[in-house]
Amino acid sequence: MNSISDSKPILEITDLNIFFELDYHYIASVREKFIQAVQNPLEFFSPSADKLHVLKDINLKLYHGDRLGIIGVNGTGKTTLCRCIAGMYVPDKGTVRTSGEVRAIFDTAVGILPELTGRENAFLLSRFLYPNISKAERNDIVNDALDFTELGHFLDTPYRTYSKGMQTRLSLSLISSLPTDLLILDEVFDGADQFFQKKISKRVLDMINKSGSVIFVSHGPEQILQACNRAILINNGRIAFDGSPEEVIKLYQNLHHVRPTA
């Protein structure tokens, strides 16, 4: 589909392929091992690893203003693609080029120390997310996020005592504080209670609108429709379709017989 801008892309992926080695644990008897060694000693002592072709010939460009939703069933390669864009995986084939700052959020509990209080963890998380800001900026960001959580006196109690919903409140409030050039959000709303999810959605959408371009992974069609102006469907490791969120969601629902949400 046509991009919003014809300027230099913030993200350019060319012929990306990723393979994962499969480590099978086959339990064989001594007799079976002896037979294998005699029949094929080369393979027995130097076995070739089976490989799973996770991502296949991915080509993708994102420009300033693109808000890309990624849709697909579990295990189809969505998170692997995002981790590759974030530099966590090295492609077996192809290239990934990014321009500007890339911030990727895969697990809202990363960097958390359960024995520390919510307030202490908020400062730790801010250093992980925003390493280059000044001390004054950090204090302002953390204090604003803590106020947004509405956790009150719980902020000074150990994080390990928090419910899943409280943990998500703390993390999402910090994560949504500042925009960036390329923002990657992978299922970040998991665990948020219904009331706070509505509140945090507005804050996250504001961050998305202020960021250069965004990749948003979610199983919730309503979130994709709300946050994105473009979407891709990944099926069996390939980009099966690239179009408007409405088109991609409809295709996904038809392909996997998913009932549309009311």
N, C-alpha and C positions, 0 to 999 in steps of 0.2 A: 504494500500500500504506500501512498505518498506520505512522506514525513512532513512535519510542521515547518521545518527549516531546511534550507539547502546549504547551510554553513557546515563547518567541520564537525563530524560526528563526535559525540561524547563517548560513545561506545561503538566499536566496529569489530565484529566477529566474522572470520573467514574460514570456511571449511573445517570447523571445529569437530574433532573426534576424541572421545574419551573411552578408554578401556579399563576395566577393573579385573585384576587377577582373582580367580576363584580358588580358594584353598579348601579342597575336599579332605575330610578326615575319614578315610576308608580303613576299617578294621579288618585286617587279614590274618589268617592263621600262619604259623611258622611254615607249614607245608606250602601254602599259597605263595608266600613271599619267596620261598626257595624256587618254586616253579617259575615265578615271574623273573627272578634273577637269572635263571638258566636260559629261559626262552628269549629274553630281551634285556641283556645286561646294561646296554647303553641307556635305555629308557628307565630302567630300574634305578640306576645310580644317578641319573641326571633327568628326572622327570620334567616334561614340559607342562607349564601351568595353563589351565584353561582360562580363557578370558571372556568377560562379558562386555559386549559393545554397548555402553551406556548412552552415549550421545553420538549421533551419526550425521555428519555433514551439515552442521549448524552454520547458517549465515544470517547475520542480524546486524542492523545499524540502529542506533538511537541518537536523536538530536535533541538540542535544547527544547524543552516543552513536551517531549514525549513522556507519557505516563503509561508504561507497559504492564499489563496484567498477564501473568503466566498461568495457564490452566492445564490440568491434566491429572490423571489418576495417580495414586501413590506408586512410587517406584518407576515412574516413566522418565525421570531425569531432570525434574524442575530444580531441585535443590543442588544437584551436581552442576548444572549450568550456572546457577548463581554463585556457587563456591569457586567455579573456574573464573568467572568474571571478577570476583573479589581477590583473585590471586592465590587462593588456597590450594587449587589443583593446577598442575601443569598439563596442557593438552598433549596427547599422544600424537596428534596431527592438527595442523591449522594454527591460527593466531587469534589472540584477543588483545585489542588495543583500546585503552581508555585515556580520556583527557580530563585532567582535573582531579579533585579529591573524590575517592570512592569510600562510602560508608556502608557496610553490610551488617545487617542484624539477623542472625539465625536463631539464637537462643537468648531469651530475655534474662536468663539466669547466669550468663557468662560474666565472670569477674566478681561474682557475689561470694562473700564469706559469711556463712550462716551464723557464726557466733557473734558477729558484730551487729550493731543496731541498724535499723533502716536508714537512719541519718548518716551513719558512718559509711554504709555501703553505697549510699547515693554519691558521696564524694569520690569513693573508689571508682564507681561506674563512670562518673564524669571524666575522670582521668583516662579511662579506657576509650571512651567515645570521643572526647574532645581534648586531645593531648596538647594542642598548640595555643589554647586560649590563656589569657592572663589570670592571675589569682582573683582579681576583682570580678572579672567576667564569670569565672567558675563559681564564685560565691553567689552571684546574682542568679545564674542559671539553676544552681542546686536549690536555692531558697525558693525560687519560683516553682520549680518542679515539685518540691516537697509540699508546698501550699496547695498545689493542684491535686495532689493525691488524696487529700482530705483524710489522711490517716491519723492526724492529731497526735495524741500522746503515744500511740503505737510506734511512732518514728524513733522513739528512744528505748524501744524494747528489742530484744534479739530477733534478727531476721528469721531464725529457725522456728520461731513461734508463729510466723505469719501463715495465713491460709494461702492457697494458690491464687485466689483473687487479689489478696493484699500484695503478694509478691509481684503480680502482673501490674498492679497499679503503680508501684514504685518504679519498676523497670521502664514501663511505657512512658511515664511522665518524664523521665530523664532522656530516653531515646528520642522523644519528639520535641526536644528543646531547640535544636538548631538545624537549618537546612544544609545541603551540601551539593556538590556538582552532580554526582551519581549516587542515588540512594537505593539500596536493595533491602527490601523488607520481606522476610520469608515466614509467613504464618505467625506474625507477631501478636495477633489478637487472641490467640489461644489462651484460655484461662481467665480472661477478663469477665467479671460479672456483668449482667445485662445493663445495669444502670451506668456503670463506669464505662462500658464499651461505647455507649452513645456519646458520653462526654469526651472520651479520649479520641474518638473518631474525628471530631471536629478539630482537635489539636493536631492530630496526625495529618489530616487533609490540608491544614494550613502549612505544615512543614513540607508536604508533598508539593503544594502549589508554589512554594518559594524555592524549591530545589531545582537544579538544572534539568535533570531527567530522573525518572524513577522506574524501578522494577518492583512489582508488587505481586507476590505469590499468595494466593488464598483459595480455599475451597468454597468461599462464600460468594456467590454471584452478585449479591447486592453490594458487597464491598468493592468488587471489581468495577461494577457499573458506576459506583460513586466516585472512585478514586482515579480511574483510568480513561484515557481517550484512545487506546489501542490495546490489542490483546493478541497473544499467540496461543495456539493449542499444541501442546507437545504430546505426541503419541508414539510409543515404541522408540523413544529416543530421537525422534525427528520433529521438526516444526511442520505440523500437518496443515496449519492454516494461520494466516496473519491478516487481521482485519479489525473491524470495530469490535468493542466489547460485546455488543448485542449479538453480532454475527457469530463470534467465537463461542459464546456461552450457549447459544442455541445449537450450534454444531456439536458441542461437547455433550449437551443433554441428550441429543438425538443419538449420538454415537454410543453412549453408555446407558441409555434408557433411564436418565435421571429425570425425576419429576421437577418441573419448574417451581421455584419458591413463590409463595403467594405474595 
